[in-house]
């Protein structure tokens, strides 16, 4: 992220490069070929990618023909702004990496060296339609989201060496997730992590706390989880509940 910021009335501007520009899209289109057709001041469009397994804050970048050029580098603030209904716009300010020849290449008549094209865009976050209360709510949602992420990461890192600590952290994360889900519609829509019900009950089972594991599993069955969990996690907890009920 280049983090060149411009603060104006009701808006914030910053510039960043697009990442992932050397990959092909699922439909077979080549992002490098798409970038060759891009021009400075052309509009691009940003869209959240909630199914991205590698980046919780993933944001896709599309050209005017809705062909993907790449991604925004991971940015929790921009993702949270979009999740809460914030307005964003973006345009291309620079295309980098045009083919070139060095002085020596030119002297000896060597061919141009090919460089991958890159793209820098300017993003505008618009706050004009938000009152102070809405801005404060967005900041609170982001704060809770970041706390949940920190708790789950710490819990994951403690699973082997300190399983009891990990269980406690997962339990706290569950409570924070419930708090976020209850906060508002925007809170539910902007949640960035799934409920760690699979990891929590797995550790409880390993610690032979069967009754508590079953209690959590039954709670999750009745919980209205708008975010949902992965199919892999769902299969695991279904099998675990059957296994624990037998015990």
N, C-alpha and C positions, 0 to 999 in steps of 0.2 A: 504494500500500500504506500503510495507516494505521500499521502497526508499533506498535500498542499491545500490548506483550508482558507476559505473566504466566508466571512460571516456577514450577512446582510439582514435587513429587517424581515423577520419571518422565514428566513431560509438559511441554509448552510451549504456551501459548495466545497468539494474536494476532488482531487484527481487521483486516479489509480490505473494501473495497467490491468489488462485482461489476461488471465492465466488459462492454460489448457488450450492454447491456440494452435498447437501442432497436432492435435487429435482430429480424427474424423467423427462426424456425427453418426447416429444410429441409422439414418436414412442414406448413408454413404457419401454425403457431401463433405468436401474437404475444407476445413476452416481456413487454411492458408489461401486457398483459391477464393474463398469468400472475402478475406481481408484485402486481396488485390483489387477488389471492386469497391472497397470502402473509401470514402473521402472525408476530409476534415469538415466538421460542423454537421455531418449527418447524424440523425437521431438514432439511438439504440434503445432497446427496451429491456428492463430488468424484471426477472420473475424468480420468486423463491422456489427452491428445489427441496421439498420436504422429505423426499424419498432417498436423498443422498446419504449413503452409508458412511462416507468418509468425512463429511463436513456438516455439522449441525446448522451452520449459518449459510449454507450454499445458496448462491444467487446466480442464475443463468443470465447471460447477455445474448440478446438476439438482434439481428439486423432488421431493416424495414420489411424484409420478405419473411420474417419470422424463422430465419435459419440461425442456429446457435453459433456464436463466435467463440464462446468460452465461458469462463466464470469470473466473478469478482473474488479477489483474495478474501479469505475468511474474515468476516467483519460482524461481530455480534451487535454493534450499535445500529448499523444499517439494516440488518436482518430484523432486529426488534422493531425498528421504526416501520418497516414494511408490514410486519406481522400485526401491528396495532393499527393498520389502516393509513399509515403515513404516506404522503404523496412523494414520489421520486421521479426524476427525469434525468436523462443522460444524453451526451453527445460526444462524438469523436473529436479529440483535439490534436492527435498525432498518430501517424502510422510509422513505425520504426522498422529497421532491418532491411531496407531496400538492398538489392544486389549491388556489390561494389568491387572495384579493382584497386589494389595498392599502386604506388608509383612504380615499384619493381615489376608488377604484373603488366602495367601499361608499356614499360620500356621493352619487355620481352614478348609483348603481344599475347600474354596469357589470357585465358577466358575469365569472365567474371566469376567471382566466388558467390555462391548462393547462400544467403542468410535467411533464417526464418523471420517472417514478418511478425511484428508485435503491434499492439494497439493501446493507446492511452486515452481514457475517457474522462470527462468531467461530469460528476454526479451532483445533482441538486436535491437536497432534502428540504421539503417545504413544510413549514409549521404554521403557515398563515391561517389555516382553518381550525387551528387548535387553540383553545383557551389555556390558561395557566393550569387549571385543574387537570385537563387532558394530558398536558405535558408531564405533570407530576405523576399521573397514573402510569404513563408509559415508562417513566424512569423507575417507578416502583416495580413494575412487571419485569423490567430488565434486571433489576437488582435481585429479585427472587429467582429468576431464571439462572443467573450466574451463580447464585448460592447453590442451587440444585446441581448444577454441573460440577462445581467444586466438591460437593459432598459425594457425588457418585464416583468421581475420579479418585478421591481419597479412599473411598470404600473399596474400589477395584484394586488399588495398590496394596491394600492391607489384607486381602482375602487369604493369602497363603500364610503369612507370618502372624497376623493378628486377626483371626476370624471373628472374635467377639467384638473387637473395635469396628470391624467392617459391618457386622450386623447392626450395631448401633448407628453407624453413619447411614446405612441404607434406610433404617427406620426413620431417621430424621429427614432424609430426602423424600420419603413417602409423605411425611407430614407437610413438607414444603410444597410438594406437588399438589396435595389436596388444597392447600392454602391458595395456590395459584389458580387452580381450577375453579375455586369458589370466588375468586376475586372479581372476575367479570368475564363477559364473553371474549374480550380481547385477551384476557389472561389465559383462558383455555386455548384459544386459537394460536397463541404465540409460544406455548410450551415447547421447549426444545429437546427434552429427553423423555423417554417412555418411563412408566413406573417400573422400578427395578424389582418387580415381584419375582422374577425367575431367579436372580442371583440371591435375593434375600432368603427365599424359601429353600434354596439349595443349601445355603450355609446353615440355616436352622436345622435342616435334615441331617447334615453332617455332624452338627453339635448334638444330635439326638433330642432336639426340642420339637418333637413331632406335633404336639398339641398346638404350639404357637404357629408352626408352619401351616397346619391345616386351617387355623383361624385366619391367617393372612390370605390363604388361597380362597376360602369362602368369602372373605371380605371383597376380594378382587372380583369374584364372580358376580357380586351384587353391585359393584361400583360402576357408575356410568362413565367409562373412560373414553372421552371424545378423541383422544390422541391415539389410543390403541397400542398394542405391542406387536413385535415381529411375529411372523408365523412360526419361526424357530422357537421363540420364547413361549408361545402359546402351546405348542406341542409338548414342550418340556414340562410346563406346569400341569397340563392335563394328565400326563403320565405320573407326575409326582403325586398328585392328589389321589389317584387310584392306588398308588403304592403305599401312601401314608394311611389311607383309610383301612387298608388290610392290616397294618400294624396296630 
